[in-house]
Every structure is written in C-alpha cells, then in structure tokens.
Amino acid sequence: MKHQKSILVETLPRMMTEITSEIAHIVATSGVPSGLVNIFVRHTSCSLTITEKADADIRGDLETLARRWAPDGDPAYRRDTEGQDDMASLARSVLTGVSLNVPCANGRMLLGRLQGIYLWEHRAQAHQREIVVSVLG
C-alpha cells in the first residue's frame, strides 16, 4: 500500500517550523497501517530535521551552529547569485538533508516522546516550501 500527499509550509527567516502534526495527520489518514513515511522538501535552501520539541533553546542553538558551519557572505564562496545568504543556505541544506524516513505502525509515526519533525528555513527571508509526504506499507 502507498499514499502520497504534498503540503505547503510558510516559513520564517532562519527558523525551524514544526510540521509533526501535519505529517502525523497524513499518516493517520493514509490507510497504510504500518510501514515507513518519507518526508521530502522540494527546495535546495532549506532542510528537514528531527530534534527535541520540548525546549525551543535547542532550535536556537542549532541555528547558531549552522551560522558557524556556513556563514553568510564568506569571501571564499564563488556563488552569490541570490544574495549574501545564497551559498550559506545551499551548504546548510546539504549538511542537514532534505528528506527523512520515520517508521510507522497502527497509523502512527514511531517518533520518540520528545522528537518533533521540523522544516528548517536557511534563507534570511520567509518562503513558502513544498513538502512531499509518502507513506509506504
């Protein structure tokens, strides 16, 4: 069995947007009792991640780390076609990934108690992002 649906998410600049409940709803209504859910973002300057949802400071600290990994406007970058955050956002996406796989059973994702699924915007501006959710059983 399989089920696929796309969702649009409005992001904030350089912030993580929790999408756990949207993904959980798709899994619950998919008709697939158990298997795997694949979550894929169709953009190159944002990413998906699973992290702790209980403490927002963690998400802020992760953004601080990302600024260290890939700073805006580094003079060593050759690409700056779309501005100072262009290459940095592309690099952050490569480092953090654009897809996730989560097992599911009984119509529910098998996330840990404190785990949440987040869309991480790497651009310095807000965007609308498309996410494809595929439930396979």
N, C-alpha and C positions, 0 to 999 in steps of 0.2 A: 504494500500500500504506500501511497505517497500523496502529499498535499503541498501546494506552494502558494505563497501569497507575498505581495510586496507592500511595504508600508513607507510612508514619508514621515520624516522626523525633522522638526525645526530645531536647529542647534543655536547655542550661544557661543560667542568667540572663546576659543581656547578653554572650553568647559566640557565636562562629561555629562551626558543626558542619560538618565536611567531608562532603559527600554524593557526591563524584565517583565512587567505586567503585560505589555503588548505582545511579547513573544509567547508568554505563558497562555494568553488567550488563543493565539493561533494554534498552539499545540493542543490545547483542550478541545478546540472545535474542529480539529483536523480529521477526526475519525480514525487516526492512527493510534492504536492502543500503546504500543511500545516500539522503541527504535532509537532514532537519532534525529536531532534537529540541527540543521546547518543554518547559520546566520551569516549573510554576506552583504557587505556595504559596497555599492557600485561607484565608488569615488576614490581618488588617489591622495587626497589630502585630509583624510580623517581615518579613524580606525575603530575596531571593536575590541572590548576587553571585558574580562570578568574580574571583579575586585570586590572588596568588602563594602557593604552598603550601610553599615551601622555608623560609620564615622566619616563625615564629609572632609575632615582634615586629610585623610588618606588621598582623596582625589586631588586636593590642592597640592599635596606633596609630590604626587606623581607628575603633575604639570610642572612643578619646579624642576624635577629631574629631567623631564623632556626638554626644558629650556637649556639645560646643560648639555644634553646629548646632541641637540640640533638647534643652535642659537639662530635667531633671525639675522639676516644680513651679513653673515660671515663673509669676509672678503675673499676667502678661498673658494666660495661657491662660484660656479660659472653661470648657473641658471638663476635669473631673477625676473623672468618674463612677466610674472604676475605680481611682482612686488617683493618687499623685504622678507615676507613670510613664505614665499613660494617654495624654495628648496627646503627650508626647515620643515614645512608641513609635509612635503613629499617624503623626506627622510624619516620623520616621526611615524608616518603611516607604514613604511617598510619595516621599521624596527618593532612596531607593536602589532601589526597584522590587520587584515581586512575581513577575516572570517573566523567563526567559532563553531565548534561542534559540542553539543551537550546531549548526553543520553536522556531518554525519557521512558517512563513506564506508567501504565494506568492513566494515560492522558496528561501527565505532569512531567516537567523537567526535573531531573535529579540533581539540582543545584544544592550546594551546602547551605546551611541555615543562614549564614551571613553573606553569601555570594549574591551579587547582582550583575546584570548584563548592562553594559554602557556603550553608547556611541560617543567617541572622543573626537571632538572637533579640534583640528590642529591649525586651522586658519585664524587670523586675527579679526575676522568678520563672521557674522552669523550666516548660515546657509541652510538650505533645505536638502536633506540627504535621503536617498532611496536605499532601503534595505530589503533584500530578498530572503524570505524565510522558507526553508524546505524541510518538511517533516517526512522522514523515511522510516518505514517499518517493515 
